[in-house]
């Protein structure tokens, strides 16, 4: 059949060949198989552009035959035109390439920008408010061979650590730090005996485990609901800051308001309803619970301060009442009761109370509108204990109760009461300061139940420094090829549904930058700052869910003072040494020094200030801060400690581009708030930074991984937007691909029409 078709077409092909092909350039004819696919002859006008020849395939059976074939006269001109059109399409594609703006050039911003530009090929504009990249990573090179980390310093755990992998990839040196940290008693001027230090550390860790376990226990609300305590209460799906006004034991009160939000509001000084006569209280239980209330009387904190609204992010100022965020207060400021003594882990807890009277603000939709009565009407409600509607208090309160129990039990061992009142008590305060360093906040502000929610994700291995360039040197290698515009402060973000997309309003350059997507990596402290005070104004405001999560999380403070000396006067074999003090208010003031002499060879010390002392340090000038550091060193090593020849003092809280150091889970917050903080808004605005990492918050690696995750989310969104709505057939394919395979689904009985068998038989 093929031979017959070829013979039938041969006259037509030869005639066309004679009309269009030059005689001096005969073309080879196609094989029978390709002759049927030959292109029809073009017009004479198209032949002027030139021709191209095609060699026919040689078959094994038939000999090679030379034939005249129709010229594809469009070939050269079409090829040139295609090349021109291809170049033109490439330029148009580049002009249409999506643009992404990244705000903040710290580890999160640089990681996001590098992935978006290098891996995904987008146009990226990286904006940084400071005059340098790095953000809260600030590696100071002193010109003498020493790298001083004024921000993030230690890479914690090298096994499987992504940043350790980057260091190996870019040949960045990592110097292992010795884990030992001797404590120097500032009262005696001597080093604390290692045996006593070990006992105090064991006691502290035991108390910390007990406090965390009690805070997570179902009966936590019964343990901590004493008069004057600050808790959080759930009301209509929202968590509100609450104050325990009173409590009582005995039979819980029955009635419509029991266990639900009560509609009866009372002023701060009102007396709660009289309780029904309680049952007889066991005398042994009453004696065992002498510290707390055991009778049926109602105990009130006196005086009880009025409740203040929870912190409100000013990005939602149009929808929320304006005002200063309330200062978190320690229980000792107003409580008339002693916090309970916590049992050891695994021990049953006594029923401290049956009901608690809590005072709180109702949800926003239930408040009176401004100008129409009381704008912030308070609600008082009796809640049966224990209750899932009450969250545990701050870590300081829980830890204080656990330490009381441990101290009472310590009389049986070598750690007696007199010894605890001296050097051991000061050592215990040092461990509390070290915990405030880990959380970057006073323990009165930290969640007792969630403060260590990320411990399970810690990396194992040595803790290391990067002595040659520090973290910032590693960041510059990561940012290679990515251009950052420094000195550009973004003061507003406008999200639009029109083709202009999202826009960033810049302060210094007085420009508005439009993009298809925006990745916001500014610190949590900036997000919590009102626009009038230097924060970012969002138009429209961020969703309430995100605002609540960002408001619940805490943003702490850690400051440092770097001191350069002519010669070392301290022990050279330890990378860390600590200082104990008698006053608990000053426990975080230069509680720890990092010795850079062994790593760099230069006599440099880096003093750390944590907790409330970090805030007070920012009120001092440089000379006062340096004298405080030198005074601390002289209390440890004697009056012969010389004056430093050079110094640097940090004030991260006063920095308008950070307003703090790193985030923590505040009292009333949850670890899941980090995930909410990372949620994108409107398919245009994406968030990254250490405050968006559930597994590694408050760390450089958390910021780095969050930047990579945000870049991937942007890429998926833009690719989906470019693809447009899928056709019905494609939607069906995707639906079937997402469904489980047939082997994993239960086979449903198939019903066929009665004629199906007949049709099969006819086949």
C-alpha positions as CSV (number, residue, x, y, z in Angstrom):
1,X,0.0,0.0,0.0
2,X,2.8,2.4,0.8
3,X,4.5,1.7,-2.5
4,X,1.3,2.3,-4.4
5,X,0.6,5.6,-2.6
6,X,4.2,6.7,-3.4
7,X,3.8,5.9,-7.1
8,X,0.5,7.8,-7.2
9,X,2.0,10.9,-5.6
10,X,5.3,10.8,-7.6
11,X,4.0,12.9,-10.6
12,X,2.7,15.6,-8.4
13,X,5.9,15.8,-6.4
14,X,8.1,15.9,-9.5
15,X,6.0,18.6,-11.0
16,X,6.2,20.8,-7.9
17,X,9.9,20.2,-7.7
18,X,10.5,21.4,-11.3
19,X,8.5,24.5,-10.6
20,X,10.3,25.6,-7.4
21,X,13.7,23.9,-7.0
22,X,16.8,25.2,-8.9
23,X,18.1,22.6,-11.3
24,X,21.7,22.9,-10.1
25,X,20.7,22.0,-6.5
26,X,18.7,18.8,-6.7
27,X,17.3,17.7,-3.5
28,X,17.2,14.2,-2.2
29,X,13.8,12.6,-2.1
30,X,12.3,11.4,1.2
31,X,11.8,7.8,2.1
32,X,8.4,6.3,1.6
33,X,7.6,6.6,5.3
34,X,8.3,10.4,5.3
35,X,6.9,11.2,1.9
36,X,3.4,11.1,3.4
37,X,4.4,13.7,6.0
38,X,6.0,16.1,3.4
39,X,4.9,19.7,3.7
40,X,2.8,21.1,0.9
41,X,4.5,23.4,-1.6
42,X,4.6,27.0,-0.6
43,X,3.7,30.0,-2.8
44,X,6.1,31.7,-5.2
45,X,6.2,34.7,-3.0
46,X,7.5,32.7,-0.1
47,X,10.2,31.1,-2.2
48,X,12.2,34.3,-2.4
49,X,13.4,33.9,1.2
50,X,15.7,31.0,0.4
51,X,15.4,27.2,0.9
52,X,16.8,24.5,3.0
53,X,17.5,20.9,2.2
54,X,16.5,17.8,4.0
55,X,18.2,14.4,3.7
56,X,16.0,11.5,3.4
57,X,16.4,8.5,5.6
58,X,17.9,5.4,4.0
59,X,16.0,2.2,4.2
60,X,17.6,-1.2,4.3
61,X,15.4,-2.8,1.7
62,X,15.2,0.0,-1.0
63,X,18.2,1.7,-2.6
64,X,18.7,5.4,-2.2
65,X,16.8,7.4,-4.9
66,X,17.4,11.1,-5.7
67,X,14.2,13.0,-6.2
68,X,13.1,16.5,-6.5
69,X,11.1,17.5,-3.4
70,X,9.1,20.6,-2.6
71,X,11.2,23.4,-1.3
72,X,10.3,24.7,2.2
73,X,11.0,28.2,1.1
74,X,10.0,29.7,4.4
75,X,12.9,28.0,6.2
76,X,15.6,30.7,6.5
77,X,13.3,33.6,6.8
78,X,11.2,31.8,9.3
79,X,14.2,30.8,11.3
80,X,15.5,34.4,11.4
81,X,12.1,35.6,12.3
82,X,11.8,33.0,15.0
83,X,15.1,34.0,16.5
84,X,14.1,37.7,16.5
85,X,10.7,36.8,18.0
86,X,12.4,34.6,20.6
87,X,14.6,37.4,21.7
88,X,11.6,39.7,21.8
89,X,9.6,37.2,23.8
90,X,12.5,36.8,26.3
91,X,12.6,40.6,26.9
92,X,8.9,40.7,27.3
93,X,9.1,37.7,29.7
94,X,11.7,39.5,31.8
95,X,9.5,42.6,31.9
96,X,6.6,40.4,33.0
97,X,8.6,38.5,35.5
98,X,7.0,38.8,39.0
99,X,8.6,41.1,41.4
100,X,9.0,40.4,45.1
101,X,10.0,43.0,47.7
102,X,11.8,41.7,50.9
103,X,11.8,44.0,53.8
104,X,14.7,43.5,56.2
105,X,18.2,42.2,55.4
106,X,18.8,40.0,58.3
107,X,19.2,36.2,58.0
108,X,15.5,35.7,57.3
109,X,15.4,38.5,54.6
110,X,18.7,37.5,52.9
111,X,17.7,33.8,52.9
112,X,14.3,34.6,51.3
113,X,15.8,37.0,48.7
114,X,18.6,34.6,47.7
115,X,16.2,31.8,47.2
116,X,13.7,33.9,45.3
117,X,16.4,35.3,43.0
118,X,18.9,32.5,42.5
119,X,16.6,29.5,42.6
120,X,13.3,30.8,41.3
121,X,14.5,33.6,39.1
122,X,12.2,36.4,40.3
123,X,13.0,40.1,40.4
124,X,13.9,40.8,44.1
125,X,14.3,44.2,45.8
126,X,15.8,43.8,49.2
127,X,15.3,46.8,51.5
128,X,17.1,47.4,54.8
129,X,16.6,50.3,57.2
130,X,20.1,50.1,58.7
131,X,23.3,51.1,56.9
132,X,24.4,47.5,56.9
133,X,22.9,44.0,56.4
134,X,22.5,41.6,59.3
135,X,19.8,43.1,61.4
136,X,20.2,41.8,65.0
137,X,23.4,40.0,63.8
138,X,26.2,42.5,64.2
139,X,29.7,41.2,64.0
140,X,32.2,43.9,65.0
141,X,35.7,43.5,63.5
142,X,38.1,45.5,65.7
143,X,41.0,45.5,63.2
144,X,43.1,43.6,65.7
145,X,42.0,40.1,64.7
146,X,39.0,39.9,67.0
147,X,35.4,39.4,66.0
148,X,33.0,40.6,68.7
149,X,29.4,39.6,68.4
150,X,27.3,42.4,69.6
151,X,24.1,40.6,68.6
152,X,23.7,36.8,68.0
153,X,26.9,35.1,69.0
154,X,26.8,31.3,69.6
155,X,25.9,28.6,67.1
156,X,24.3,26.0,69.3
157,X,24.7,22.4,68.2
158,X,26.6,21.4,65.1
159,X,25.0,18.1,64.3
160,X,22.5,18.6,61.5
161,X,22.5,22.3,62.1
162,X,21.8,24.1,58.7
163,X,24.1,27.0,59.5
164,X,26.9,24.6,60.5
165,X,26.4,23.0,57.1
166,X,26.7,26.4,55.5
167,X,29.9,27.1,57.4
168,X,31.4,23.9,56.1
169,X,30.3,24.7,52.6
170,X,31.8,28.2,52.6
171,X,34.9,27.2,54.7
172,X,33.9,29.4,57.7
173,X,35.9,28.4,60.7
174,X,34.0,27.2,63.8
175,X,35.7,27.3,67.2
176,X,34.3,25.0,69.9
177,X,33.4,26.5,73.3
178,X,34.1,24.9,76.6
179,X,30.9,24.1,78.4
180,X,32.3,24.8,81.9
181,X,31.3,28.0,83.6
182,X,32.8,28.7,87.1
183,X,30.8,31.0,89.4
184,X,32.5,33.8,91.3
185,X,30.9,35.0,94.5
186,X,30.9,38.8,94.4
187,X,30.4,39.0,98.2
188,X,33.4,36.9,99.1
189,X,35.5,37.5,96.0
190,X,36.2,33.7,95.7
191,X,35.0,31.1,93.3
192,X,32.0,29.1,94.4
193,X,33.0,25.5,95.4
194,X,32.1,23.1,92.6
195,X,30.3,20.8,94.9
196,X,28.0,23.5,96.2
197,X,27.5,24.8,92.6
198,X,26.5,21.3,91.5
199,X,24.0,20.9,94.3
200,X,22.3,24.3,93.6
201,X,22.1,23.5,89.9
202,X,20.4,20.2,90.7
203,X,18.0,21.9,93.0
204,X,17.2,24.5,90.4
205,X,16.6,22.1,87.6
206,X,14.4,20.0,89.8
207,X,12.3,23.0,90.7
208,X,12.1,24.2,87.1
209,X,10.8,20.7,86.0
210,X,8.3,20.7,88.8
211,X,7.1,24.2,87.9
212,X,6.7,23.4,84.2
213,X,4.9,20.2,84.9
214,X,2.5,21.8,87.4
215,X,1.8,24.6,84.9
216,X,0.9,22.1,82.2
217,X,-1.2,19.9,84.5
218,X,-5.0,19.9,84.3
219,X,-5.2,21.2,87.9
220,X,-2.9,24.1,87.1
221,X,-5.7,26.6,87.4
222,X,-6.5,25.3,90.9
223,X,-2.9,25.6,92.0
224,X,-2.4,29.2,90.8
225,X,-5.8,30.8,91.2
226,X,-5.1,32.6,94.4
227,X,-6.3,36.2,95.2
228,X,-4.2,38.7,93.3
229,X,-2.8,36.4,90.7
230,X,-2.8,37.3,87.0
231,X,-4.2,34.6,84.7
232,X,-5.9,34.4,81.3
233,X,-9.6,33.5,80.9
234,X,-11.3,32.2,77.8
235,X,-14.4,34.1,76.9
236,X,-16.4,33.4,73.7
237,X,-13.4,32.0,71.9
238,X,-11.0,34.8,73.0
239,X,-8.3,34.7,75.7
240,X,-8.5,37.7,77.9
241,X,-6.1,38.8,80.6
242,X,-7.8,38.3,84.0
243,X,-7.2,39.1,87.6
244,X,-8.2,36.7,90.4
245,X,-10.2,38.9,92.7
246,X,-11.2,36.2,95.2
247,X,-11.6,32.5,95.8
248,X,-13.3,30.1,98.1
249,X,-13.3,26.4,98.9
250,X,-16.2,24.1,99.6
251,X,-19.1,23.2,97.3
252,X,-19.1,25.1,94.0
253,X,-21.9,27.6,93.6
254,X,-24.7,26.4,91.3
255,X,-26.6,28.8,89.2
256,X,-26.9,30.2,85.7
257,X,-23.6,32.1,85.9
258,X,-21.6,29.1,87.1
259,X,-19.0,27.9,84.6
260,X,-20.1,30.4,82.0
261,X,-19.6,34.1,81.3
262,X,-21.6,36.0,83.9
263,X,-23.5,39.0,82.7
264,X,-23.4,40.7,86.1
265,X,-20.6,43.3,86.1
266,X,-19.5,44.9,89.3
267,X,-17.1,47.7,90.1
268,X,-13.6,47.0,91.4
269,X,-14.6,47.4,95.0
270,X,-17.8,45.4,94.9
271,X,-18.4,42.4,97.2
272,X,-19.1,39.0,95.5
273,X,-22.3,37.2,96.2
274,X,-22.5,35.3,99.4
275,X,-21.7,31.6,99.1
276,X,-23.8,28.8,100.3
277,X,-22.6,27.2,103.6
278,X,-19.7,24.9,102.8
279,X,-19.3,21.4,104.0
280,X,-17.1,20.6,107.0
281,X,-13.4,21.1,106.2
282,X,-11.1,18.3,107.2
283,X,-8.7,19.6,110.0
284,X,-5.7,17.8,108.6
285,X,-6.2,19.3,105.2
286,X,-6.7,22.7,106.8
287,X,-3.4,22.4,108.6
288,X,-1.6,21.2,105.6
289,X,-2.8,24.2,103.5
290,X,-2.2,26.8,106.2
291,X,-0.5,29.1,103.6
292,X,-3.6,29.3,101.5
293,X,-7.3,29.7,102.1
294,X,-9.0,26.5,103.5
295,X,-12.1,28.0,105.1
296,X,-15.4,28.8,103.3
297,X,-14.9,32.5,103.6
298,X,-14.2,34.6,100.5
299,X,-10.7,36.0,100.3
300,X,-10.0,39.1,98.4
301,X,-6.8,40.7,97.4
302,X,-6.5,44.1,99.0
303,X,-6.2,46.4,97.3
304,X,-7.2,45.0,93.9
305,X,-6.0,47.2,91.0
306,X,-8.3,47.9,88.1
307,X,-7.8,45.6,85.2
308,X,-6.2,47.2,82.1
309,X,-6.8,46.2,78.5
310,X,-4.4,43.7,76.9
311,X,-1.8,45.0,74.5
312,X,-3.2,46.0,71.2
313,X,-1.1,46.3,68.1
314,X,-1.5,49.7,66.5
315,X,-1.8,48.2,63.1
316,X,-5.4,47.6,64.1
317,X,-5.8,51.0,65.7
318,X,-8.7,51.8,63.5
319,X,-10.6,48.8,64.9
320,X,-9.3,48.8,68.5
321,X,-9.1,51.3,71.3
322,X,-5.8,53.2,71.5
323,X,-3.7,53.2,74.6
324,X,-0.4,52.3,76.1
325,X,0.2,48.5,76.5
326,X,-0.1,47.5,80.2
327,X,3.0,46.8,82.1
328,X,3.3,43.2,83.2
329,X,3.5,43.1,87.0
330,X,4.9,40.7,89.5
331,X,2.4,39.2,91.9
332,X,4.2,40.7,94.9
333,X,3.0,44.2,93.8
334,X,-0.6,43.6,94.7
335,X,-1.2,40.1,96.0
336,X,-2.3,39.6,99.6
337,X,-1.9,35.9,99.5
338,X,1.2,33.7,99.3
339,X,1.6,31.7,96.0
340,X,1.1,28.0,96.6
341,X,3.9,25.5,97.3
342,X,4.0,23.2,94.3
343,X,4.3,19.4,94.7
344,X,7.1,17.4,93.1
345,X,6.4,16.0,89.6
346,X,4.1,13.0,89.9
347,X,2.7,14.0,93.3
348,X,-1.0,14.6,93.6
349,X,-2.0,18.3,94.1
350,X,-4.3,19.4,96.9
351,X,-7.6,21.0,96.0
352,X,-6.7,24.5,96.9
353,X,-10.0,26.1,96.0
354,X,-13.3,25.1,94.4
355,X,-14.1,28.5,92.7
356,X,-12.3,31.6,91.7
357,X,-13.8,35.0,91.1
358,X,-12.0,36.5,88.1
359,X,-12.2,40.0,86.6
360,X,-11.6,40.5,82.9
361,X,-12.6,42.6,79.9
362,X,-15.3,41.0,77.6
363,X,-14.5,40.3,74.0
364,X,-14.3,43.4,71.7
365,X,-17.8,42.9,70.2
366,X,-19.4,42.8,73.6
367,X,-17.9,46.1,74.8
368,X,-19.9,49.3,74.8
369,X,-19.1,51.6,71.9
370,X,-17.1,54.8,72.8
371,X,-19.5,57.5,73.9
372,X,-22.2,55.1,74.7
373,X,-21.6,54.3,78.3
374,X,-18.5,52.5,79.7
375,X,-16.2,51.8,76.8
376,X,-14.3,49.1,78.8
377,X,-16.8,47.5,81.1
378,X,-15.3,44.8,83.3
379,X,-16.9,41.4,84.0
380,X,-16.6,39.4,87.2
381,X,-17.3,35.7,87.0
382,X,-17.1,32.7,89.3
383,X,-15.3,29.8,87.6
384,X,-15.2,26.3,89.1
385,X,-11.7,24.9,89.6
386,X,-9.8,23.3,87.9
387,X,-11.0,24.8,84.6
388,X,-9.6,24.6,81.1
389,X,-10.8,28.2,80.7
390,X,-8.0,29.5,82.9
391,X,-4.3,29.6,81.7
392,X,-1.4,29.3,84.2
393,X,0.5,32.3,85.3
394,X,4.0,33.5,84.7
395,X,7.1,31.3,85.1
396,X,8.3,33.3,88.1
397,X,5.2,32.5,90.1
398,X,5.3,28.8,89.3
399,X,9.0,28.6,89.9
400,X,8.7,30.4,93.2
401,X,6.3,27.8,94.5
402,X,8.4,25.0,93.3
403,X,11.5,26.4,94.9
404,X,9.7,26.7,98.2
405,X,8.9,23.0,98.1
406,X,12.5,22.1,97.2
407,X,13.9,24.4,99.9
408,X,11.7,22.7,102.5
409,X,13.0,19.3,101.4
410,X,16.6,20.5,101.3
411,X,16.9,20.5,105.1
412,X,17.4,16.7,105.0
413,X,20.5,16.9,102.8
414,X,23.8,18.7,103.0
415,X,22.3,22.0,101.7
416,X,21.1,23.5,105.0
417,X,19.0,26.6,105.5
418,X,21.9,28.7,106.7
419,X,24.0,27.8,103.7
420,X,21.1,28.5,101.3
421,X,20.9,32.0,102.8
422,X,24.5,32.7,101.8
423,X,26.5,31.6,98.8
424,X,24.0,29.0,97.7
425,X,21.2,31.5,97.6
426,X,23.3,33.8,95.5
427,X,24.1,30.9,93.2
428,X,20.4,30.2,92.9
429,X,19.8,33.8,91.8
430,X,22.5,33.3,89.1
431,X,20.6,30.4,87.7
432,X,17.4,32.5,87.6
433,X,19.4,35.2,85.7
434,X,20.7,32.6,83.3
435,X,17.1,31.5,82.6
436,X,16.1,35.1,82.0
437,X,19.0,35.3,79.5
438,X,17.6,32.2,77.7
439,X,14.2,33.9,77.5
440,X,15.4,37.5,77.1
441,X,12.9,38.6,79.7
442,X,12.1,38.8,83.3
443,X,10.6,35.5,84.6
444,X,7.5,37.4,85.7
445,X,6.6,37.9,82.0
446,X,7.4,34.3,80.7
447,X,4.8,31.5,80.3
448,X,5.2,28.8,82.9
449,X,3.7,26.1,80.6
450,X,5.2,27.1,77.2
451,X,8.5,28.7,77.9
452,X,10.4,25.6,76.7
453,X,8.1,24.4,74.0
454,X,10.9,24.4,71.4
455,X,13.4,22.3,73.5
456,X,12.5,19.1,71.6
457,X,13.9,20.6,68.4
458,X,17.3,21.6,69.7
459,X,20.4,20.5,67.7
460,X,22.9,18.3,69.4
461,X,26.7,18.8,69.4
462,X,29.1,21.5,70.4
463,X,28.4,25.1,70.8
464,X,30.7,27.1,68.6
465,X,31.8,30.7,67.7
466,X,32.7,31.9,64.3
467,X,36.0,33.7,65.1
468,X,36.8,34.9,61.5
469,X,34.1,37.3,60.5
470,X,31.3,36.0,62.8
471,X,27.7,35.5,61.8
472,X,27.8,38.5,59.6
473,X,30.7,37.1,57.6
474,X,28.6,34.0,56.9
475,X,25.6,36.2,56.0
476,X,27.7,38.0,53.4
477,X,28.6,34.7,51.7
478,X,24.9,33.8,51.7
479,X,24.0,37.2,50.2
480,X,26.5,36.9,47.3
481,X,24.8,38.1,44.2
482,X,21.9,39.7,46.0
483,X,21.8,43.5,46.1
484,X,20.4,45.2,49.1
485,X,19.3,48.8,49.3
486,X,20.4,50.0,52.7
487,X,19.0,53.0,54.5
488,X,15.5,52.5,53.3
489,X,12.8,52.3,56.1
490,X,9.4,50.9,55.2
491,X,6.7,52.7,57.1
492,X,3.6,51.5,55.4
493,X,2.3,48.4,53.5
494,X,-0.7,48.7,51.3
495,X,-2.4,45.5,50.0
496,X,-4.6,45.9,46.9
497,X,-6.7,43.6,44.7
498,X,-5.9,45.4,41.5
499,X,-2.9,44.6,39.2
500,X,-0.6,46.9,41.1
501,X,-0.5,44.2,43.8
502,X,1.1,45.1,47.2
503,X,3.0,48.3,47.8
504,X,5.7,49.3,50.3
505,X,5.8,52.9,51.4
506,X,9.4,54.0,52.1
507,X,10.3,56.9,54.3
508,X,13.8,58.1,53.3
509,X,13.4,57.8,49.6
510,X,9.8,59.0,49.6
511,X,8.8,56.4,47.1
512,X,6.2,53.7,46.8
513,X,7.4,50.3,45.5
514,X,4.9,48.0,43.9
515,X,5.3,44.3,43.7
516,X,3.5,41.0,43.2
517,X,4.4,39.8,46.7
518,X,6.2,41.2,49.8
519,X,8.1,39.2,52.5
520,X,8.2,41.1,55.8
521,X,11.1,40.1,58.1
522,X,11.2,43.0,60.5
523,X,11.5,42.0,64.2
524,X,8.5,41.4,66.4
525,X,9.3,44.6,68.4
526,X,8.8,46.6,65.2
527,X,5.5,44.9,64.5
528,X,4.3,45.7,68.0
529,X,5.2,49.4,67.7
530,X,2.5,52.0,66.8
531,X,2.9,53.6,63.4
532,X,3.0,57.0,65.2
533,X,6.1,55.8,67.1
534,X,7.9,54.4,64.1
535,X,6.0,51.2,63.4
536,X,4.5,50.0,60.2
537,X,1.0,51.0,59.1
538,X,-0.9,48.2,57.3
539,X,-3.7,49.1,54.9
540,X,-6.1,47.3,55.4
541,X,-5.2,46.3,59.0
542,X,-3.9,42.8,59.7
543,X,-6.5,40.2,60.6
544,X,-7.4,40.0,64.3
545,X,-6.2,36.5,64.6
546,X,-2.7,37.6,63.6
547,X,-2.8,40.7,65.7
548,X,-3.8,38.7,68.7
549,X,-0.9,36.2,68.2
550,X,1.6,39.0,67.7
551,X,0.4,40.8,70.7
552,X,0.5,37.7,73.0
553,X,4.1,36.9,72.1
554,X,6.8,38.7,74.1
555,X,9.8,40.4,72.7
556,X,12.7,40.5,75.2
557,X,16.0,42.3,75.7
558,X,19.6,41.3,76.2
559,X,22.4,43.8,76.1
560,X,26.2,43.5,76.0
561,X,29.3,45.5,77.0
562,X,32.5,44.7,75.2
563,X,35.8,45.5,77.0
564,X,39.3,45.6,75.5
565,X,42.2,45.3,77.9
566,X,46.0,45.4,77.5
567,X,46.5,42.0,79.1
568,X,44.2,39.3,80.6
569,X,43.8,39.2,84.4
570,X,41.3,36.4,84.4
571,X,41.6,32.7,83.9
572,X,42.5,31.9,80.3
573,X,41.2,28.3,80.2
574,X,37.5,28.9,80.5
575,X,35.4,30.5,77.8
576,X,32.7,31.6,80.3
577,X,32.6,32.7,83.9
578,X,29.7,33.9,86.0
579,X,29.1,36.4,88.8
580,X,26.7,35.9,91.7
581,X,25.1,38.8,93.6
582,X,23.1,39.2,96.8
583,X,20.3,41.5,95.5
584,X,17.8,39.6,93.3
585,X,17.0,42.9,91.4
586,X,20.6,42.9,90.1
587,X,21.0,39.2,89.4
588,X,21.1,39.8,85.6
589,X,23.6,42.6,85.8
590,X,26.9,41.3,84.2
591,X,26.0,37.8,85.5
592,X,28.0,36.2,82.7
593,X,31.2,37.1,80.8
594,X,32.4,35.6,77.6
595,X,36.2,35.3,77.4
596,X,37.4,35.9,73.8
597,X,41.1,35.6,74.6
598,X,41.4,31.9,73.9
599,X,39.5,32.1,70.7
600,X,41.0,35.3,69.2
601,X,44.3,35.7,71.2
602,X,43.2,39.2,72.2
603,X,42.3,40.2,75.9
604,X,38.6,41.0,75.2
605,X,35.7,40.3,77.5
606,X,32.0,40.4,76.6
607,X,29.7,41.1,79.5
608,X,26.0,40.1,79.3
609,X,23.1,41.9,81.0
610,X,19.7,40.1,81.1
611,X,16.3,40.5,82.6
612,X,15.3,43.7,84.2
613,X,18.9,44.8,84.4
614,X,19.1,45.0,80.6
615,X,16.3,47.6,80.6
616,X,18.0,49.7,83.3
617,X,21.3,49.5,81.4
618,X,19.9,51.4,78.5
619,X,19.2,54.4,80.9
620,X,22.9,54.7,81.6
621,X,25.4,56.4,79.3
622,X,28.5,54.5,78.1
623,X,30.8,55.7,80.9
624,X,28.3,54.6,83.5
625,X,27.8,51.2,81.9
626,X,31.5,50.6,81.6
627,X,32.1,51.5,85.2
628,X,29.4,49.0,86.2
629,X,31.1,46.3,84.2
630,X,34.5,47.1,85.7
631,X,33.0,47.2,89.2
632,X,31.6,43.7,88.6
633,X,35.0,42.4,87.5
634,X,36.7,44.0,90.5
635,X,34.2,42.3,92.8
636,X,35.4,39.0,91.3
637,X,39.1,39.5,90.7
638,X,40.0,42.3,93.1
639,X,40.7,46.0,93.0
640,X,43.7,45.6,90.6
641,X,41.4,45.2,87.6
642,X,42.5,48.0,85.2
643,X,40.4,50.3,83.1
644,X,39.6,49.1,79.6
645,X,41.3,50.8,76.7
646,X,38.3,50.5,74.5
647,X,34.6,49.6,74.9
648,X,31.3,49.2,73.1
649,X,27.8,49.2,74.7
650,X,24.7,47.9,73.0
651,X,21.2,49.2,73.4
652,X,19.0,46.9,71.4
653,X,15.8,48.1,73.1
654,X,16.4,51.7,72.0
655,X,17.3,50.7,68.4
656,X,14.2,51.8,66.4
657,X,14.9,49.0,63.9
658,X,14.7,46.2,66.4
659,X,13.2,47.5,69.7
660,X,14.5,44.4,71.5
661,X,16.6,41.3,71.1
662,X,14.5,38.2,70.5
663,X,11.1,36.7,71.1
664,X,9.7,34.5,73.9
665,X,6.4,32.9,74.9
666,X,4.9,35.4,77.3
667,X,2.5,34.5,80.0
668,X,-0.8,33.8,78.4
669,X,0.7,33.0,75.0
670,X,1.2,29.6,73.3
671,X,3.9,28.1,71.1
672,X,1.3,27.9,68.4
673,X,1.2,31.7,68.2
674,X,4.5,31.5,66.3
675,X,2.7,29.6,63.6
676,X,0.0,32.2,63.4
677,X,2.6,34.9,63.2
678,X,4.0,33.1,60.1
679,X,0.6,32.9,58.3
680,X,0.5,34.9,55.0
681,X,-2.2,37.6,54.5
682,X,-4.2,37.9,51.3
683,X,-1.8,35.9,49.1
684,X,0.4,38.9,48.9
685,X,2.0,39.6,52.3
686,X,4.3,36.9,53.8
687,X,6.1,36.9,57.1
688,X,9.5,35.6,58.2
689,X,11.9,36.0,61.1
690,X,12.7,34.1,64.3
691,X,9.3,35.1,65.7
692,X,7.6,33.0,63.0
693,X,9.5,29.8,63.8
694,X,7.7,27.3,66.0
695,X,10.7,24.9,66.2
696,X,13.6,27.4,66.5
697,X,12.3,30.8,67.8
698,X,14.8,33.3,69.2
699,X,17.6,31.8,67.1
700,X,19.5,32.7,63.9
701,X,18.7,29.3,62.4
702,X,15.0,29.9,63.1
703,X,15.2,33.2,61.1
704,X,17.2,31.5,58.3
705,X,14.7,28.6,57.9
706,X,11.7,30.9,58.1
707,X,13.1,33.0,55.2
708,X,13.5,29.9,53.1
709,X,10.0,28.8,53.9
710,X,8.6,32.2,53.1
711,X,10.4,32.2,49.7
712,X,8.9,28.8,48.9
713,X,5.4,30.0,49.8
714,X,5.8,33.0,47.6
715,X,6.9,30.9,44.7
716,X,4.0,28.5,45.0
717,X,1.6,31.4,45.2
718,X,3.0,33.1,42.1
719,X,3.1,29.9,40.1
720,X,-0.5,29.2,41.0
721,X,-1.5,32.7,40.0
722,X,0.4,32.5,36.7
723,X,-1.3,29.2,35.9
724,X,-4.7,30.7,36.3
725,X,-7.9,28.8,37.1
726,X,-7.5,25.2,36.1
727,X,-9.7,23.7,33.5
728,X,-12.5,21.3,34.6
729,X,-10.5,18.4,33.2
730,X,-7.4,19.4,35.0
731,X,-9.3,19.9,38.2
732,X,-10.7,16.4,37.9
733,X,-7.1,15.1,37.3
734,X,-5.9,16.9,40.4
735,X,-8.8,15.7,42.4
736,X,-8.2,12.1,41.5
737,X,-4.4,12.5,42.1
738,X,-5.2,13.8,45.6
739,X,-7.6,11.0,46.4
740,X,-6.2,7.7,47.9
741,X,-5.4,4.9,45.5
742,X,-8.1,2.4,44.8
743,X,-6.3,-0.3,46.8
744,X,-6.7,1.8,49.9
745,X,-10.3,2.6,49.3
746,X,-13.2,0.3,50.1
747,X,-14.4,-1.1,46.9
748,X,-18.1,-0.2,46.4
749,X,-20.4,-2.7,44.7
750,X,-20.8,-1.9,41.1
751,X,-24.3,-1.9,39.6
752,X,-24.6,-2.4,35.9
753,X,-27.7,-2.2,33.6
754,X,-29.4,-5.4,32.8
755,X,-28.3,-5.3,29.2
756,X,-24.6,-5.1,30.0
757,X,-24.2,-8.9,29.9
758,X,-25.9,-9.1,26.5
759,X,-23.6,-6.4,25.1
760,X,-20.6,-8.4,26.3
761,X,-21.9,-11.6,24.7
762,X,-22.4,-9.8,21.4
763,X,-18.8,-8.6,21.6
